[in-house]
């Protein structure tokens, strides 16, 4: 009884912080929706919506459980509504032919080629036309094509968005669905203008302004520094050198390029502090005006302008909401930085854009913010600053705060970084200690000053100062990210592992009683599940032309060229260096005439052939036979993958269980039905 009473007492304590759990419950519902193998029926969604409304009504009477259950149901409903709201046509099959459309986005592909997104698409002779298509430009580009609103035409190869390259991996089809992109492809032919004048909408006018500012910044600050400045101020990364990008990623400094919480916080915080200081220095104004609130309002307005200017991406929108909530608390005479403010921002983001929960941007930004707020809140309660009073302790306090902030943010985001990118920087903590101060104290303040002085033509010194700060950041990135040793490569985990770790982190941060200890148990369980997750012994590409066989040296690939994207993802998911030629050199396959053979396990053999006619005896019970060009199914009891099987189920993954059973997972499953999977 004493133990039960103690548990009830802890629950009573947790009731006081129920609001903090609202976004966790909402996110749980969002996660449930996106993990379903089918699309919920409209009648079922209506019933869930009514139950959610009833639960929220009961929550008004203090029934916390009913309120949290209602939020979870609401998460399912708002996710389904968003899926329907963005519904747009998807290209059926493939297209090799003329494409005409208006440029609404410009960026770079993984190969550093220019890439454009088109709307108002016209595909001659096609009945189903996507709302948007995205095309990589590998051929000549006429003047004026890379302009917002330009109407262009080309001959291109287009296909529907590609499924994952292995079961459980990132699903680009879902990403494209919510971006309303119904076809992707490339062209090696010339791209020319189809109309003399750009066709502008509000969105293309904003894009034109962004591109114009980006070019002005690069003209005033040439080289790598100008490309970096354009990226952080306008969101235009098209001029970033791939070598700089690789160094920033290897040193864990790539977040400095993403216009997210750090940039928005620095900008709005600098505007708030500067304006408050200026107004407070004038006694007549300080006495008559609510200086603090005026400065907060100015910070929100500047943040909104920055949001629009930078393209209003999901990450920037999320950062603006968090900054607006914090500054809005100042306007309402509330504490600006609390876990309640973080929870409110998360609720707003999830209700407006539920699918953002699945992205690393949402997960990492809220993990870092919640971790920092929780840690500093607990330090504030023990009054640590009282131990280091006096001006002589100021440098120590500043250095300690920087070290603690980088450490907490790095620790909070590490699981999400490892899960999504299969890598953790060994020296990322040191790189951030060296680079982030330059960003906060030099680059962003200089950018604000340059923006204020630009109309008067006096922005030169501020641009020079910004360039010096960026040069320092790039130097740190190249110094720390130069070697392969700087990166710890992490094998992929199952999709269920990250929610377990995230829940453990939420319990650890949000719980107010001794229940917080259970968060450590959940984190340990998630870590063990990650460690215990075996990688597939055999991977087969969607076209059946490349195999990946796991051995003692790592995964051996059956081809040195072709299917390069799949090869890269497979090796990264193994926790290996993504070098296809190196993986091809590993001795796991042997040629047996027209057949390529390998050992899947002591009990199974892999056989691959490009033959159209399959001879007798090739299909036996202990063989996995892959024949992507076969014209008919062979006679026998083997596990067979021919053209029909590959087309119907896509990429395959094979695992051998301890009892010798062969388990097969596929990307495409006829038993699942989601809108983005058709």
Secondary structure, DSSP 8 states (H G I E B T S, - for coil): -HHHHHHHHHHHHHHTTHHHHHHHHHHHHHHHHHH-SB---HHHHHHHHHHHHHHHHHHTTT-HHHHHHHHHHHHHHHHHHHHHHT------SEEEEEEEEEEEEEEE-TTS-EEEEEEEEE-TT-SS--SEEEEEE-S-B-TTTTSTT-EEEEEEEEE-----SSTTS--HHHHHHHTTEEEEEEE-S-BEESSSS----HHHHHHHHHHHHHHHHHHHS-HHHHHHHHHHHH---TT--HHHHHHHHHTT-GGGTS-SHHHHHHHHHHHHHHHHHHHHTSHHHHHHS-HHHHHHHHHHHHHHHHHHHTT--HHHHHHHHHHHHHHHHHHTTS-SSSHHHHHHHHHHHHHH-GGGGGSHHHHHHHHHHHHHHHHHHHHHHTTGGGGG-SGGGHHHHHHHHHHHHHHHHHHHHHHHHHHHHSEEETTHHHHHHHHHHHIIIIIHHHHHHHHHHHTTT--HHHHHHHHHHHHHHHHHHHHHSSSGGGEEE-----HHHHHHHHHHHHHHHH--SGGGHHHHHHHHHHHHHHHH----SEEE-TTSS-EEEEETTEEEES-SSS-HHHHHHHHHHHTS---HHHHHTSS-EEEETTEEEEEEETTEEEEEE--SS--TTS--TTEEEEETT-SS--SSSSEEEEHHHHHHH-SEEEEE-TTS-EEEEES--TT-B-GGG-
